[in-house]
Amino acid sequence: MKIIDLRSDTVTQPTQGMRRAMADAEVGDDVFGDDPTINRLQTFVAELCGFEAALWFPTGTQSNLAGLMSHCDRGDEYIVGQEAHTYRFEQGGAAVLGSIQPQPLNNLPDGTIDLAAIEAAIKPDDPHFARTRLLALENTISGRVLPKKFVAAALALAHRRHLNIHLDGARLFNAAIAQNKPIDDLCRGFDSVSLCLSKGLGAPAGTLLLGPRDYIARAKRHRKILGGGMRQVGILAAAGLYALQHHVERLAEDHANAAHLAAELKEAGFNVTSAQTNMVFMQAPEGFAAHLATRGVKVLPGENLRLVTHLDVAEGDILHVISAAQTFKT
Ligand SMILES: *Cc1c(COP(=O)(O)O)cnc(C)c1O
C-alpha cells in the first residue's frame, strides 16, 4: 500500500532529477566562500527576490534566529504574532540565544496583527523599557496568505516608527503562486526575508536569508556561532537550485488538491475550518486519524487536524483520501 503522507510538506523525497543535480554539483569549502554552487544559489535568489545579498542556512529556524540577531542587539525587542513560527515553534530561540525580548501580539483570524496594537506595543525611549527594534511577519501563516493591504500598511507603520521589518517567508512561494504575483513583489519593502527550500519546494534542506550586504555579513557571523558554517554544501544548494527551477509553478497543483480535498470533506459532513494554499484544517472526530492510518493515510494526531498537500501527493492520492474519509462512521 502506498502511504499518503499529509503530515507536512517537509516529508517530500528528492526526485530523480534533483538527486542527479546533487550528485553532479561542483563543490568547495563554503566556510572559505569556495563553494561555487552555494554562491550561484545565493546570487540567483538575491536577484530573483530583489535583494543585495543572500545567505544559505541548513534550516529555517537557524535562518530566522540569525536574521533576528542581525537586526537586534542584546536587550532589544521584536514585535511578533502569537502564532508566528519564530515565537512559538522555535523554542523561544530569539530570547534564549539572542537575548532579544519578544513582544507577542494576537494574530487575527486571517493571520494579520491589529495595526493599532502594533503601534501601542512600540516602547518609548526610556530606560524602563526594552528598545523596540523590529517587527516580524510571516507569510504564509498556517497556510493563510497575508492580504496585500495589510502588508503595505504594516510596512508603512514600521517605516514611520523606524522599526526594521523581517518576513518569515518559509512558504512565501505558496503565497506568490496563490496571488499570481512574482516573488519579488511579496518581498518588496521588507528589510530581510527568510525563504525555505525544504517545504513545498521539495529540497531535502536549505533556507535562504535575504537582505542588504552589511546585514548579510552580520548574519554570516551569527550563522557561524550557531553552528551553521558548513563545508561542501553545494550538494544541497544544487537541490535548492533544482527546486527553484522545477517546483515553483507546480505549487498551484498542491493548492488545487487542497481546495478539492476541503470541498469533498465538507460535502461528506466534516467540519472543515479552512483551506488555503496547501493546507486544510478540520475538526477531527475521535478515531478519524486511526481510521485514515489503516487506509494508508498518515496525518498528525490532534483535534484540529492539519492536512498538507505537496510534491509527493498526486491528484489520485487525494481521491483515495476522500474515499477513505467518506467511509468513516462516528
Ligand atoms: C518550517 C518553518 C520554519 C523553520 O524551518 P525549519 O527548517 O523546520 O527549521 C520557519 N518558519 C515557518 C513559517 C515554517 O513553516
Ligand as a Chemical Component Dictionary entry (heavy atoms), coordinates in Angstrom:
data_LIG
# 
_chem_comp.id                   LIG 
_chem_comp.type                 NON-POLYMER 
_chem_comp.pdbx_formal_charge   0 
_chem_comp.three_letter_code    LIG 
# 
loop_
_chem_comp_atom.comp_id 
_chem_comp_atom.atom_id 
_chem_comp_atom.alt_atom_id 
_chem_comp_atom.type_symbol 
_chem_comp_atom.charge 
_chem_comp_atom.model_Cartn_x 
_chem_comp_atom.model_Cartn_y 
_chem_comp_atom.model_Cartn_z 
_chem_comp_atom.pdbx_ordinal 
LIG C1 C1 C 0 9.215  25.248 8.792  1  
LIG C2 C2 C 0 9.155  26.677 9.174  2  
LIG C3 C3 C 0 10.269 27.327 9.725  3  
LIG C4 C4 C 0 11.516 26.604 10.161 4  
LIG O1 O1 O 0 12.107 25.781 9.280  5  
LIG P1 P1 P 0 12.960 24.504 9.727  6  
LIG O2 O2 O 0 13.768 24.264 8.512  7  
LIG O3 O3 O 0 11.993 23.429 10.056 8  
LIG O4 O4 O 0 13.824 24.890 10.897 9  
LIG C5 C5 C 0 10.166 28.669 9.974  10 
LIG N1 N1 N 0 9.031  29.346 9.735  11 
LIG C6 C6 C 0 7.943  28.758 9.239  12 
LIG C7 C7 C 0 6.722  29.570 8.989  13 
LIG C8 C8 C 0 7.973  27.401 8.940  14 
LIG O5 O5 O 0 6.878  26.812 8.452  15 
# 
loop_
_chem_comp_bond.comp_id 
_chem_comp_bond.atom_id_1 
_chem_comp_bond.atom_id_2 
_chem_comp_bond.value_order 
_chem_comp_bond.pdbx_ordinal 
LIG C1 C2 SING 1  
LIG C2 C3 SING 2  
LIG C2 C8 DOUB 3  
LIG C3 C4 SING 4  
LIG C3 C5 DOUB 5  
LIG C4 O1 SING 6  
LIG O1 P1 SING 7  
LIG P1 O2 DOUB 8  
LIG P1 O3 SING 9  
LIG P1 O4 SING 10 
LIG C5 N1 SING 11 
LIG N1 C6 DOUB 12 
LIG C6 C7 SING 13 
LIG C6 C8 SING 14 
LIG C8 O5 SING 15 
# 
